[in-house]
């Protein structure tokens, strides 16, 4: 750890892999095997510690928890993972479209270069 990156700053980082598999599973109310399953389905990819242990970030846990909601409603794990990926892609596309529309509205009519 460097002096300019204190541990407190890292723990505030949503992407910092601060949680062990056991703690992560406990936080989202599931078994460690579920986290392995969503990892195998490539929904999330935990960081590996120097000792080879999986570590999860808060962001990854939110994604896994969303998939777990679908599984709890009867959706197979692989399908739930695909749904979560598609939801994320849709959200990103909607964000890009909204940015494009805002930019297009900011350009005065008749000022298009041609």
Biopython code that builds the backbone (N, CA, C, O; Angstrom):
import numpy as np
from Bio.PDB.StructureBuilder import StructureBuilder

atoms = [
    (1, "UNK", "N", (0.854, -1.180, 0.000)),
    (1, "UNK", "CA", (0.000, 0.000, 0.000)),
    (1, "UNK", "C", (0.892, 1.232, 0.000)),
    (1, "UNK", "O", (1.870, 1.313, 0.743)),
    (2, "UNK", "N", (0.535, 2.179, -0.842)),
    (2, "UNK", "CA", (1.344, 3.388, -0.914)),
    (2, "UNK", "C", (0.789, 4.438, 0.030)),
    (2, "UNK", "O", (-0.357, 4.350, 0.473)),
    (3, "UNK", "N", (1.609, 5.426, 0.330)),
    (3, "UNK", "CA", (1.195, 6.475, 1.258)),
    (3, "UNK", "C", (0.076, 7.331, 0.674)),
    (3, "UNK", "O", (-0.743, 7.874, 1.415)),
    (4, "UNK", "N", (0.039, 7.453, -0.678)),
    (4, "UNK", "CA", (-0.986, 8.294, -1.282)),
    (4, "UNK", "C", (-2.281, 7.535, -1.570)),
    (4, "UNK", "O", (-3.215, 8.122, -2.116)),
    (5, "UNK", "N", (-2.366, 6.255, -1.221)),
    (5, "UNK", "CA", (-3.589, 5.480, -1.386)),
    (5, "UNK", "C", (-3.919, 4.789, -0.067)),
    (5, "UNK", "O", (-3.677, 3.591, 0.081)),
    (6, "UNK", "N", (-4.468, 5.529, 0.891)),
    (6, "UNK", "CA", (-4.779, 4.923, 2.183)),
    (6, "UNK", "C", (-5.877, 3.882, 2.056)),
    (6, "UNK", "O", (-6.706, 3.958, 1.149)),
    (7, "UNK", "N", (-5.888, 2.921, 2.948)),
    (7, "UNK", "CA", (-6.885, 1.860, 2.934)),
    (7, "UNK", "C", (-8.294, 2.421, 2.965)),
    (7, "UNK", "O", (-9.173, 1.903, 2.277)),
    (8, "UNK", "N", (-8.531, 3.468, 3.745)),
    (8, "UNK", "CA", (-9.861, 4.074, 3.810)),
    (8, "UNK", "C", (-10.349, 4.520, 2.451)),
    (8, "UNK", "O", (-11.527, 4.355, 2.134)),
    (9, "UNK", "N", (-9.468, 5.084, 1.638)),
    (9, "UNK", "CA", (-9.827, 5.506, 0.289)),
    (9, "UNK", "C", (-10.203, 4.328, -0.591)),
    (9, "UNK", "O", (-11.120, 4.422, -1.407)),
    (10, "UNK", "N", (-9.502, 3.232, -0.428)),
    (10, "UNK", "CA", (-9.805, 2.032, -1.211)),
    (10, "UNK", "C", (-11.162, 1.456, -0.830)),
    (10, "UNK", "O", (-11.918, 1.017, -1.697)),
    (11, "UNK", "N", (-11.469, 1.456, 0.445)),
    (11, "UNK", "CA", (-12.733, 0.871, 0.891)),
    (11, "UNK", "C", (-13.926, 1.698, 0.430)),
    (11, "UNK", "O", (-15.041, 1.184, 0.346)),
    (12, "UNK", "N", (-13.700, 2.968, 0.132)),
    (12, "UNK", "CA", (-14.759, 3.809, -0.414)),
    (12, "UNK", "C", (-14.965, 3.552, -1.903)),
    (12, "UNK", "O", (-15.980, 3.960, -2.468)),
    (13, "UNK", "N", (-14.015, 2.881, -2.537)),
    (13, "UNK", "CA", (-14.059, 2.592, -3.966)),
    (13, "UNK", "C", (-15.016, 1.421, -4.210)),
    (13, "UNK", "O", (-14.800, 0.321, -3.704)),
    (14, "UNK", "N", (-16.067, 1.665, -4.982)),
    (14, "UNK", "CA", (-17.092, 0.658, -5.274)),
    (14, "UNK", "C", (-16.516, -0.557, -6.005)),
    (14, "UNK", "O", (-17.090, -1.644, -5.948)),
    (15, "UNK", "N", (-15.397, -0.375, -6.683)),
    (15, "UNK", "CA", (-14.798, -1.465, -7.438)),
    (15, "UNK", "C", (-13.673, -2.187, -6.714)),
    (15, "UNK", "O", (-13.103, -3.139, -7.248)),
    (16, "UNK", "N", (-13.347, -1.741, -5.496)),
    (16, "UNK", "CA", (-12.252, -2.370, -4.754)),
    (16, "UNK", "C", (-12.700, -3.728, -4.211)),
    (16, "UNK", "O", (-13.711, -3.809, -3.513)),
    (17, "UNK", "N", (-11.959, -4.795, -4.524)),
    (17, "UNK", "CA", (-12.342, -6.149, -4.095)),
    (17, "UNK", "C", (-12.021, -6.402, -2.621)),
    (17, "UNK", "O", (-11.016, -7.034, -2.295)),
    (18, "UNK", "N", (-12.874, -5.909, -1.748)),
    (18, "UNK", "CA", (-12.607, -5.938, -0.313)),
    (18, "UNK", "C", (-13.177, -7.169, 0.396)),
    (18, "UNK", "O", (-12.823, -7.427, 1.546)),
    (19, "UNK", "N", (-14.050, -7.930, -0.264)),
    (19, "UNK", "CA", (-14.797, -8.967, 0.452)),
    (19, "UNK", "C", (-14.388, -10.372, 0.038)),
    (19, "UNK", "O", (-14.274, -10.684, -1.147)),
    (20, "UNK", "N", (-14.170, -11.208, 1.044)),
    (20, "UNK", "CA", (-13.879, -12.614, 0.791)),
    (20, "UNK", "C", (-15.148, -13.295, 0.296)),
    (20, "UNK", "O", (-16.242, -12.743, 0.413)),
    (21, "UNK", "N", (-15.001, -14.476, -0.247)),
    (21, "UNK", "CA", (-16.165, -15.200, -0.755)),
    (21, "UNK", "C", (-17.195, -15.437, 0.350)),
    (21, "UNK", "O", (-18.390, -15.230, 0.138)),
    (22, "UNK", "N", (-16.749, -15.863, 1.506)),
    (22, "UNK", "CA", (-17.676, -16.128, 2.604)),
    (22, "UNK", "C", (-18.428, -14.876, 3.034)),
    (22, "UNK", "O", (-19.644, -14.908, 3.220)),
    (23, "UNK", "N", (-17.708, -13.784, 3.190)),
    (23, "UNK", "CA", (-18.340, -12.528, 3.598)),
    (23, "UNK", "C", (-19.266, -12.007, 2.498)),
    (23, "UNK", "O", (-20.357, -11.515, 2.785)),
    (24, "UNK", "N", (-18.834, -12.114, 1.251)),
    (24, "UNK", "CA", (-19.648, -11.653, 0.122)),
    (24, "UNK", "C", (-20.953, -12.454, 0.049)),
    (24, "UNK", "O", (-22.024, -11.877, -0.139)),
    (25, "UNK", "N", (-20.865, -13.756, 0.194)),
    (25, "UNK", "CA", (-22.065, -14.604, 0.156)),
    (25, "UNK", "C", (-23.010, -14.230, 1.297)),
    (25, "UNK", "O", (-24.223, -14.148, 1.108)),
    (26, "UNK", "N", (-22.452, -14.006, 2.460)),
    (26, "UNK", "CA", (-23.253, -13.606, 3.622)),
    (26, "UNK", "C", (-23.956, -12.268, 3.364)),
    (26, "UNK", "O", (-25.124, -12.097, 3.713)),
    (27, "UNK", "N", (-23.247, -11.335, 2.758)),
    (27, "UNK", "CA", (-23.804, -10.009, 2.512)),
    (27, "UNK", "C", (-25.004, -10.040, 1.573)),
    (27, "UNK", "O", (-25.927, -9.240, 1.729)),
    (28, "UNK", "N", (-25.007, -10.958, 0.594)),
    (28, "UNK", "CA", (-26.140, -11.016, -0.331)),
    (28, "UNK", "C", (-27.093, -12.162, -0.014)),
    (28, "UNK", "O", (-28.021, -12.430, -0.777)),
    (29, "UNK", "N", (-26.865, -12.836, 1.108)),
    (29, "UNK", "CA", (-27.790, -13.862, 1.572)),
    (29, "UNK", "C", (-27.802, -15.123, 0.732)),
    (29, "UNK", "O", (-28.864, -15.666, 0.426)),
    (30, "UNK", "N", (-26.623, -15.587, 0.363)),
    (30, "UNK", "CA", (-26.539, -16.797, -0.452)),
    (30, "UNK", "C", (-25.362, -17.645, 0.003)),
    (30, "UNK", "O", (-24.646, -17.275, 0.933)),
    (31, "UNK", "N", (-25.165, -18.765, -0.643)),
    (31, "UNK", "CA", (-24.042, -19.647, -0.334)),
    (31, "UNK", "C", (-22.858, -19.316, -1.241)),
    (31, "UNK", "O", (-23.049, -18.789, -2.337)),
    (32, "UNK", "N", (-21.644, -19.619, -0.798)),
    (32, "UNK", "CA", (-20.481, -19.390, -1.655)),
    (32, "UNK", "C", (-20.597, -20.078, -3.017)),
    (32, "UNK", "O", (-20.074, -19.569, -4.009)),
    (33, "UNK", "N", (-21.262, -21.205, -3.077)),
    (33, "UNK", "CA", (-21.443, -21.916, -4.344)),
    (33, "UNK", "C", (-22.174, -21.087, -5.380)),
    (33, "UNK", "O", (-21.921, -21.217, -6.577)),
    (34, "UNK", "N", (-23.086, -20.229, -4.923)),
    (34, "UNK", "CA", (-23.803, -19.355, -5.856)),
    (34, "UNK", "C", (-22.827, -18.364, -6.496)),
    (34, "UNK", "O", (-22.898, -18.113, -7.699)),
    (35, "UNK", "N", (-21.926, -17.806, -5.702)),
    (35, "UNK", "CA", (-20.937, -16.880, -6.249)),
    (35, "UNK", "C", (-20.022, -17.586, -7.246)),
    (35, "UNK", "O", (-19.631, -16.997, -8.253)),
    (36, "UNK", "N", (-19.679, -18.844, -6.971)),
    (36, "UNK", "CA", (-18.887, -19.612, -7.928)),
    (36, "UNK", "C", (-19.682, -19.791, -9.224)),
    (36, "UNK", "O", (-19.125, -19.675, -10.316)),
    (37, "UNK", "N", (-20.979, -20.073, -9.106)),
    (37, "UNK", "CA", (-21.824, -20.302, -10.284)),
    (37, "UNK", "C", (-21.938, -19.055, -11.155)),
    (37, "UNK", "O", (-21.850, -19.152, -12.379)),
    (38, "UNK", "N", (-22.131, -17.887, -10.548)),
    (38, "UNK", "CA", (-22.231, -16.672, -11.361)),
    (38, "UNK", "C", (-20.870, -16.284, -11.931)),
    (38, "UNK", "O", (-20.789, -15.606, -12.956)),
    (39, "UNK", "N", (-19.816, -16.713, -11.270)),
    (39, "UNK", "CA", (-18.474, -16.523, -11.831)),
    (39, "UNK", "C", (-18.260, -17.417, -13.040)),
    (39, "UNK", "O", (-17.706, -16.976, -14.047)),
    (40, "UNK", "N", (-18.698, -18.679, -12.950)),
    (40, "UNK", "CA", (-18.586, -19.607, -14.076)),
    (40, "UNK", "C", (-19.445, -19.151, -15.252)),
    (40, "UNK", "O", (-19.090, -19.382, -16.408)),
    (41, "UNK", "N", (-20.576, -18.503, -14.960)),
    (41, "UNK", "CA", (-21.446, -17.963, -16.013)),
    (41, "UNK", "C", (-20.901, -16.650, -16.551)),
    (41, "UNK", "O", (-21.495, -16.055, -17.450)),
    (42, "UNK", "N", (-19.778, -16.195, -16.012)),
    (42, "UNK", "CA", (-19.081, -14.967, -16.417)),
    (42, "UNK", "C", (-19.901, -13.695, -16.188)),
    (42, "UNK", "O", (-19.743, -12.707, -16.906)),
    (43, "UNK", "N", (-20.765, -13.730, -15.197)),
    (43, "UNK", "CA", (-21.492, -12.510, -14.831)),
    (43, "UNK", "C", (-20.548, -11.575, -14.089)),
    (43, "UNK", "O", (-20.525, -10.370, -14.342)),
    (44, "UNK", "N", (-19.777, -12.137, -13.177)),
    (44, "UNK", "CA", (-18.769, -11.370, -12.446)),
    (44, "UNK", "C", (-17.473, -12.172, -12.445)),
    (44, "UNK", "O", (-17.490, -13.401, -12.509)),
    (45, "UNK", "N", (-16.369, -11.473, -12.373)),
    (45, "UNK", "CA", (-15.066, -12.131, -12.303)),
    (45, "UNK", "C", (-14.340, -11.575, -11.095)),
    (45, "UNK", "O", (-13.816, -10.462, -11.141)),
    (46, "UNK", "N", (-14.305, -12.343, -10.013)),
    (46, "UNK", "CA", (-13.640, -11.841, -8.807)),
    (46, "UNK", "C", (-12.132, -11.753, -9.011)),
    (46, "UNK", "O", (-11.544, -12.492, -9.801)),
    (47, "UNK", "N", (-11.533, -10.839, -8.283)),
    (47, "UNK", "CA", (-10.078, -10.741, -8.267)),
    (47, "UNK", "C", (-9.561, -11.882, -7.400)),
    (47, "UNK", "O", (-10.236, -12.312, -6.464)),
    (48, "UNK", "N", (-8.389, -12.361, -7.705)),
    (48, "UNK", "CA", (-7.775, -13.401, -6.868)),
    (48, "UNK", "C", (-6.687, -12.765, -6.009)),
    (48, "UNK", "O", (-5.857, -11.999, -6.499)),
    (49, "UNK", "N", (-6.706, -13.094, -4.723)),
    (49, "UNK", "CA", (-5.657, -12.609, -3.821)),
    (49, "UNK", "C", (-4.353, -13.334, -4.146)),
    (49, "UNK", "O", (-4.341, -14.270, -4.945)),
    (50, "UNK", "N", (-3.264, -12.902, -3.529)),
    (50, "UNK", "CA", (-1.984, -13.568, -3.749)),
    (50, "UNK", "C", (-2.064, -15.041, -3.374)),
    (50, "UNK", "O", (-1.359, -15.869, -3.951)),
    (51, "UNK", "N", (-2.905, -15.367, -2.424)),
    (51, "UNK", "CA", (-3.073, -16.756, -2.008)),
    (51, "UNK", "C", (-4.080, -17.522, -2.861)),
    (51, "UNK", "O", (-4.335, -18.699, -2.603)),
    (52, "UNK", "N", (-4.656, -16.870, -3.875)),
    (52, "UNK", "CA", (-5.588, -17.542, -4.776)),
    (52, "UNK", "C", (-7.048, -17.467, -4.357)),
    (52, "UNK", "O", (-7.905, -18.076, -4.997)),
    (53, "UNK", "N", (-7.342, -16.728, -3.289)),
    (53, "UNK", "CA", (-8.725, -16.618, -2.809)),
    (53, "UNK", "C", (-9.487, -15.563, -3.591)),
    (53, "UNK", "O", (-8.931, -14.536, -3.981)),
    (54, "UNK", "N", (-10.771, -15.830, -3.815)),
    (54, "UNK", "CA", (-11.612, -14.868, -4.535)),
    (54, "UNK", "C", (-11.929, -13.668, -3.650)),
    (54, "UNK", "O", (-12.175, -13.806, -2.451)),
    (55, "UNK", "N", (-11.917, -12.482, -4.271)),
    (55, "UNK", "CA", (-12.275, -11.239, -3.592)),
    (55, "UNK", "C", (-13.290, -10.497, -4.448)),
    (55, "UNK", "O", (-13.146, -10.422, -5.668)),
    (56, "UNK", "N", (-14.315, -9.950, -3.806)),
    (56, "UNK", "CA", (-15.426, -9.304, -4.504)),
    (56, "UNK", "C", (-15.561, -7.842, -4.108)),
    (56, "UNK", "O", (-15.286, -7.462, -2.970)),
    (57, "UNK", "N", (-15.991, -7.026, -5.070)),
    (57, "UNK", "CA", (-16.256, -5.607, -4.810)),
    (57, "UNK", "C", (-17.745, -5.418, -4.527)),
    (57, "UNK", "O", (-18.556, -6.309, -4.781)),
    (58, "UNK", "N", (-18.089, -4.252, -4.001)),
    (58, "UNK", "CA", (-19.511, -3.938, -3.776)),
    (58, "UNK", "C", (-20.272, -3.920, -5.094)),
    (58, "UNK", "O", (-21.415, -4.373, -5.159)),
    (59, "UNK", "N", (-19.649, -3.402, -6.136)),
    (59, "UNK", "CA", (-20.293, -3.377, -7.455)),
    (59, "UNK", "C", (-20.627, -4.806, -7.914)),
    (59, "UNK", "O", (-21.737, -5.066, -8.380)),
    (60, "UNK", "N", (-19.683, -5.709, -7.785)),
    (60, "UNK", "CA", (-19.921, -7.103, -8.166)),
    (60, "UNK", "C", (-21.028, -7.726, -7.320)),
    (60, "UNK", "O", (-21.828, -8.516, -7.821)),
    (61, "UNK", "N", (-21.071, -7.372, -6.055)),
    (61, "UNK", "CA", (-22.105, -7.941, -5.182)),
    (61, "UNK", "C", (-23.492, -7.438, -5.556)),
    (61, "UNK", "O", (-24.463, -8.187, -5.445)),
    (62, "UNK", "N", (-23.607, -6.192, -5.994)),
    (62, "UNK", "CA", (-24.914, -5.692, -6.459)),
    (62, "UNK", "C", (-25.375, -6.459, -7.701)),
    (62, "UNK", "O", (-26.552, -6.794, -7.832)),
    (63, "UNK", "N", (-24.444, -6.730, -8.602)),
    (63, "UNK", "CA", (-24.779, -7.489, -9.809)),
    (63, "UNK", "C", (-25.215, -8.906, -9.441)),
    (63, "UNK", "O", (-26.228, -9.399, -9.937)),
    (64, "UNK", "N", (-24.451, -9.552, -8.575)),
    (64, "UNK", "CA", (-24.785, -10.915, -8.153)),
    (64, "UNK", "C", (-26.116, -10.950, -7.415)),
    (64, "UNK", "O", (-26.891, -11.893, -7.575)),
    (65, "UNK", "N", (-26.388, -9.927, -6.606)),
    (65, "UNK", "CA", (-27.655, -9.870, -5.861)),
    (65, "UNK", "C", (-28.835, -9.715, -6.815)),
    (65, "UNK", "O", (-29.891, -10.308, -6.591)),
    (66, "UNK", "N", (-28.668, -8.920, -7.883)),
    (66, "UNK", "CA", (-29.741, -8.766, -8.866)),
    (66, "UNK", "C", (-30.034, -10.101, -9.544)),
    (66, "UNK", "O", (-31.197, -10.463, -9.723)),
    (67, "UNK", "N", (-29.000, -10.826, -9.917)),
    (67, "UNK", "CA", (-29.192, -12.144, -10.520)),
    (67, "UNK", "C", (-29.866, -13.079, -9.519)),
    (67, "UNK", "O", (-30.721, -13.882, -9.894)),
    (68, "UNK", "N", (-29.488, -12.978, -8.267)),
    (68, "UNK", "CA", (-30.075, -13.824, -7.225)),
    (68, "UNK", "C", (-31.573, -13.573, -7.084)),
    (68, "UNK", "O", (-32.338, -14.509, -6.851)),
    (69, "UNK", "N", (-31.999, -12.319, -7.224)),
    (69, "UNK", "CA", (-33.436, -12.004, -7.183)),
    (69, "UNK", "C", (-34.175, -12.779, -8.267)),
    (69, "UNK", "O", (-35.255, -13.318, -8.024)),
    (70, "UNK", "N", (-33.597, -12.832, -9.452)),
    (70, "UNK", "CA", (-34.220, -13.556, -10.560)),
    (70, "UNK", "C", (-34.234, -15.065, -10.293)),
    (70, "UNK", "O", (-35.223, -15.742, -10.574)),
    (71, "UNK", "N", (-33.139, -15.576, -9.754)),
    (71, "UNK", "CA", (-33.057, -17.005, -9.429)),
    (71, "UNK", "C", (-34.109, -17.364, -8.379)),
    (71, "UNK", "O", (-34.754, -18.409, -8.465)),
    (72, "UNK", "N", (-34.270, -16.494, -7.396)),
    (72, "UNK", "CA", (-35.260, -16.746, -6.343)),
    (72, "UNK", "C", (-36.687, -16.773, -6.891)),
    (72, "UNK", "O", (-37.579, -17.367, -6.285)),
    (73, "UNK", "N", (-36.897, -16.126, -8.039)),
    (73, "UNK", "CA", (-38.220, -16.132, -8.688)),
    (73, "UNK", "C", (-38.382, -17.295, -9.659)),
    (73, "UNK", "O", (-39.401, -17.401, -10.340)),
    (74, "UNK", "N", (-37.365, -18.176, -9.724)),
    (74, "UNK", "CA", (-37.478, -19.370, -10.547)),
    (74, "UNK", "C", (-36.705, -19.355, -11.854)),
    (74, "UNK", "O", (-36.796, -20.303, -12.635)),
    (75, "UNK", "N", (-35.948, -18.301, -12.105)),
    (75, "UNK", "CA", (-35.149, -18.220, -13.333)),
    (75, "UNK", "C", (-33.873, -19.039, -13.140)),
    (75, "UNK", "O", (-33.216, -18.899, -12.109)),
    (76, "UNK", "N", (-33.505, -19.886, -14.096)),
    (76, "UNK", "CA", (-32.240, -20.621, -13.978)),
    (76, "UNK", "C", (-31.059, -19.652, -13.885)),
    (76, "UNK", "O", (-31.103, -18.562, -14.457)),
    (77, "UNK", "N", (-30.021, -20.040, -13.177)),
    (77, "UNK", "CA", (-28.878, -19.163, -12.927)),
    (77, "UNK", "C", (-28.274, -18.603, -14.209)),
    (77, "UNK", "O", (-28.036, -17.398, -14.301)),
    (78, "UNK", "N", (-28.023, -19.462, -15.207)),
    (78, "UNK", "CA", (-27.422, -18.991, -16.468)),
    (78, "UNK", "C", (-28.319, -17.958, -17.137)),
    (78, "UNK", "O", (-27.824, -16.956, -17.654)),
    (79, "UNK", "N", (-29.630, -18.184, -17.135)),
    (79, "UNK", "CA", (-30.570, -17.249, -17.755)),
    (79, "UNK", "C", (-30.606, -15.942, -16.958)),
    (79, "UNK", "O", (-30.659, -14.861, -17.544)),
    (80, "UNK", "N", (-30.579, -16.035, -15.639)),
    (80, "UNK", "CA", (-30.575, -14.831, -14.801)),
    (80, "UNK", "C", (-29.337, -13.992, -15.086)),
    (80, "UNK", "O", (-29.419, -12.766, -15.154)),
    (81, "UNK", "N", (-28.206, -14.639, -15.250)),
    (81, "UNK", "CA", (-26.967, -13.914, -15.553)),
    (81, "UNK", "C", (-27.084, -13.212, -16.899)),
    (81, "UNK", "O", (-26.663, -12.063, -17.038)),
    (82, "UNK", "N", (-27.645, -13.885, -17.878)),
    (82, "UNK", "CA", (-27.806, -13.272, -19.207)),
    (82, "UNK", "C", (-28.757, -12.078, -19.133)),
    (82, "UNK", "O", (-28.505, -11.046, -19.756)),
    (83, "UNK", "N", (-29.833, -12.211, -18.385)),
    (83, "UNK", "CA", (-30.797, -11.111, -18.223)),
    (83, "UNK", "C", (-30.117, -9.895, -17.611)),
    (83, "UNK", "O", (-30.312, -8.772, -18.077)),
    (84, "UNK", "N", (-29.321, -10.112, -16.573)),
    (84, "UNK", "CA", (-28.635, -9.001, -15.908)),
    (84, "UNK", "C", (-27.665, -8.323, -16.877)),
    (84, "UNK", "O", (-27.568, -7.096, -16.888)),
    (85, "UNK", "N", (-26.953, -9.095, -17.684)),
    (85, "UNK", "CA", (-26.043, -8.517, -18.680)),
    (85, "UNK", "C", (-26.834, -7.692, -19.687)),
    (85, "UNK", "O", (-26.426, -6.583, -20.034)),
    (86, "UNK", "N", (-27.958, -8.217, -20.158)),
    (86, "UNK", "CA", (-28.777, -7.487, -21.129)),
    (86, "UNK", "C", (-29.382, -6.222, -20.523)),
    (86, "UNK", "O", (-29.474, -5.193, -21.192)),
    (87, "UNK", "N", (-29.793, -6.299, -19.261)),
    (87, "UNK", "CA", (-30.305, -5.099, -18.588)),
    (87, "UNK", "C", (-29.227, -4.019, -18.528)),
    (87, "UNK", "O", (-29.499, -2.840, -18.752)),
    (88, "UNK", "N", (-28.009, -4.438, -18.224)),
    (88, "UNK", "CA", (-26.896, -3.498, -18.142)),
    (88, "UNK", "C", (-26.609, -2.877, -19.507)),
    (88, "UNK", "O", (-26.365, -1.674, -19.606)),
    (89, "UNK", "N", (-26.636, -3.696, -20.560)),
    (89, "UNK", "CA", (-26.402, -3.182, -21.911)),
    (89, "UNK", "C", (-27.505, -2.213, -22.328)),
    (89, "UNK", "O", (-27.227, -1.188, -22.951)),
    (90, "UNK", "N", (-28.736, -2.526, -21.993)),
    (90, "UNK", "CA", (-29.853, -1.638, -22.312)),
    (90, "UNK", "C", (-29.699, -0.303, -21.597)),
    (90, "UNK", "O", (-29.883, 0.754, -22.201)),
    (91, "UNK", "N", (-29.364, -0.349, -20.316)),
    (91, "UNK", "CA", (-29.166, 0.879, -19.545)),
    (91, "UNK", "C", (-28.065, 1.741, -20.158)),
    (91, "UNK", "O", (-28.214, 2.958, -20.265)),
    (92, "UNK", "N", (-26.970, 1.117, -20.558)),
    (92, "UNK", "CA", (-25.865, 1.853, -21.177)),
    (92, "UNK", "C", (-26.306, 2.454, -22.513)),
    (92, "UNK", "O", (-25.967, 3.600, -22.810)),
    (93, "UNK", "N", (-27.046, 1.713, -23.313)),
    (93, "UNK", "CA", (-27.537, 2.225, -24.600)),
    (93, "UNK", "C", (-28.474, 3.404, -24.396)),
    (93, "UNK", "O", (-28.413, 4.385, -25.137)),
    (94, "UNK", "N", (-29.336, 3.312, -23.398)),
    (94, "UNK", "CA", (-30.245, 4.419, -23.108)),
    (94, "UNK", "C", (-29.484, 5.655, -22.655)),
    (94, "UNK", "O", (-29.858, 6.772, -23.012)),
    (95, "UNK", "N", (-28.417, 5.474, -21.871)),
    (95, "UNK", "CA", (-27.590, 6.590, -21.426)),
    (95, "UNK", "C", (-26.914, 7.264, -22.619)),
    (95, "UNK", "O", (-26.895, 8.491, -22.712)),
    (96, "UNK", "N", (-26.365, 6.469, -23.522)),
    (96, "UNK", "CA", (-25.691, 7.010, -24.707)),
    (96, "UNK", "C", (-26.691, 7.741, -25.601)),
    (96, "UNK", "O", (-26.392, 8.817, -26.118)),
    (97, "UNK", "N", (-27.871, 7.161, -25.782)),
    (97, "UNK", "CA", (-28.906, 7.798, -26.599)),
    (97, "UNK", "C", (-29.324, 9.131, -25.999)),
    (97, "UNK", "O", (-29.492, 10.110, -26.727)),
    (98, "UNK", "N", (-29.492, 9.184, -24.699)),
    (98, "UNK", "CA", (-29.880, 10.435, -24.035)),
    (98, "UNK", "C", (-28.794, 11.491, -24.219)),
    (98, "UNK", "O", (-29.107, 12.657, -24.463)),
    (99, "UNK", "N", (-27.519, 11.102, -24.105)),
    (99, "UNK", "CA", (-26.415, 12.042, -24.320)),
    (99, "UNK", "C", (-26.422, 12.551, -25.758)),
    (99, "UNK", "O", (-26.219, 13.741, -26.003)),
    (100, "UNK", "N", (-26.653, 11.658, -26.693)),
    (100, "UNK", "CA", (-26.699, 12.039, -28.106)),
    (100, "UNK", "C", (-27.821, 13.043, -28.354)),
    (100, "UNK", "O", (-27.631, 14.051, -29.034)),
    (101, "UNK", "N", (-28.983, 12.752, -27.796)),
    (101, "UNK", "CA", (-30.127, 13.655, -27.980)),
    (101, "UNK", "C", (-29.863, 15.024, -27.372)),
    (101, "UNK", "O", (-30.211, 16.045, -27.965)),
    (102, "UNK", "N", (-29.249, 15.050, -26.189)),
    (102, "UNK", "CA", (-28.904, 16.338, -25.567)),
    (102, "UNK", "C", (-27.928, 17.109, -26.449)),
    (102, "UNK", "O", (-28.059, 18.323, -26.610)),
    (103, "UNK", "N", (-26.962, 16.416, -27.013)),
    (103, "UNK", "CA", (-25.995, 17.062, -27.894)),
    (103, "UNK", "C", (-26.636, 17.557, -29.170)),
    (103, "UNK", "O", (-26.297, 18.640, -29.647)),
    (104, "UNK", "N", (-27.562, 16.786, -29.739)),
    (104, "UNK", "CA", (-28.233, 17.174, -30.974)),
    (104, "UNK", "C", (-29.125, 18.379, -30.739)),
    (104, "UNK", "O", (-29.266, 19.217, -31.630)),
    (105, "UNK", "N", (-29.731, 18.489, -29.569)),
    (105, "UNK", "CA", (-30.596, 19.626, -29.248)),
    (105, "UNK", "C", (-29.789, 20.891, -29.040)),
    (105, "UNK", "O", (-30.309, 21.993, -29.218)),
    (106, "UNK", "N", (-28.520, 20.750, -28.662)),
    (106, "UNK", "CA", (-27.671, 21.912, -28.386)),
    (106, "UNK", "C", (-27.136, 22.554, -29.677)),
    (106, "UNK", "O", (-26.683, 23.699, -29.658)),
    (107, "UNK", "N", (-27.189, 21.808, -30.810)),
    (107, "UNK", "CA", (-26.698, 22.341, -32.081)),
    (107, "UNK", "C", (-27.809, 23.159, -32.738)),
    (107, "UNK", "O", (-28.878, 22.615, -33.015)),
    (108, "UNK", "N", (-27.587, 24.458, -32.997)),
    (108, "UNK", "CA", (-28.606, 25.294, -33.629)),
    (108, "UNK", "C", (-28.906, 24.809, -35.048)),
    (108, "UNK", "O", (-28.014, 24.336, -35.753)),
    (109, "UNK", "N", (-30.165, 24.931, -35.456)),
    (109, "UNK", "CA", (-30.561, 24.524, -36.805)),
    (109, "UNK", "C", (-29.807, 25.332, -37.824)),
    (109, "UNK", "O", (-29.523, 26.511, -37.616)),
    (110, "UNK", "N", (-29.480, 24.685, -38.941)),
    (110, "UNK", "CA", (-28.794, 25.366, -40.030)),
    (110, "UNK", "C", (-27.310, 25.553, -39.812)),
    (110, "UNK", "O", (-26.640, 26.165, -40.643)),
    (111, "UNK", "N", (-26.773, 25.037, -38.701)),
    (111, "UNK", "CA", (-25.339, 25.218, -38.447)),
    (111, "UNK", "C", (-24.528, 23.965, -38.729)),
    (111, "UNK", "O", (-23.351, 23.891, -38.375)),
    (112, "UNK", "N", (-25.151, 22.976, -39.365)),
    (112, "UNK", "CA", (-24.447, 21.736, -39.679)),
    (112, "UNK", "C", (-23.381, 21.992, -40.728)),
    (112, "UNK", "O", (-23.628, 22.644, -41.743)),
    (113, "UNK", "N", (-22.197, 21.469, -40.470)),
    (113, "UNK", "CA", (-21.107, 21.638, -41.423)),
    (113, "UNK", "C", (-21.325, 20.707, -42.596)),
    (113, "UNK", "O", (-21.807, 19.590, -42.407)),
    (114, "UNK", "N", (-20.994, 21.120, -43.770)),
    (114, "UNK", "CA", (-21.252, 20.213, -44.864)),
    (114, "UNK", "C", (-20.473, 20.525, -45.990)),
    (114, "UNK", "O", (-20.569, 19.849, -47.014)),
]
sb = StructureBuilder()
sb.init_structure("model")
sb.init_model(0)
sb.init_chain("A")
sb.init_seg("    ")
for serial, (resi, resn, name, xyz) in enumerate(atoms, 1):
    if name == "N":
        sb.init_residue(resn, " ", resi, " ")
    sb.init_atom(name, np.array(xyz, "f"), 0.0, 1.0, " ", f" {name:<3s}", serial, name[0])
structure = sb.get_structure()
